[in-house]
């Protein structure tokens, strides 16, 4: 009986500790913390860096430069679709792609369609509200040569408390004038998630 009471008290203490408050600790933004096994900020950053490193090293780049007299290709990031079964911040991934493209130094980069609309509104406002010598002209935009677009897919394999999450990111670089695909990239991530049962 005494052992049963001691055991019960131990269980209650563990449960009470588990139901207590929470603590918050600031960590470095680059530190890898994979808590749930789902797509996270580290996946977004590493996949974008690896895929952009691949796209700028492929033959289409030298072919374009030789045809254009050494000019850097102008690239725009189009739609990246989330075809997975979970919520993925596609906007964060798109921004990671944009940053990696721009920081590569291998391409010129133009604003997205939504950003261009905002800039056009600003130029329109400047045409009527700003001094003539400071107002920016219409029709001076740089047209993109290529569009980068793609998708994120997942496959989930689950048995009991164990799960294998498979992510596949597909990106394509398309010549805007001809619709010719000049590069297709693929990155796969597989994560094994083991759920530990509570035990004393």
Secondary structure as UniProt FT lines:
FT   HELIX           2..18
FT   TURN            29..30
FT   HELIX           41..55
FT   TURN            56..57
FT   HELIX           59..67
FT   TURN            68..70
FT   STRAND          73..82
FT   HELIX           90..104
FT   STRAND          107..109
FT   HELIX           113..129
FT   TURN            132..134
FT   TURN            138..139
FT   STRAND          146..159
FT   TURN            160..161
FT   STRAND          162..175
FT   TURN            176..178
FT   STRAND          181..194
//
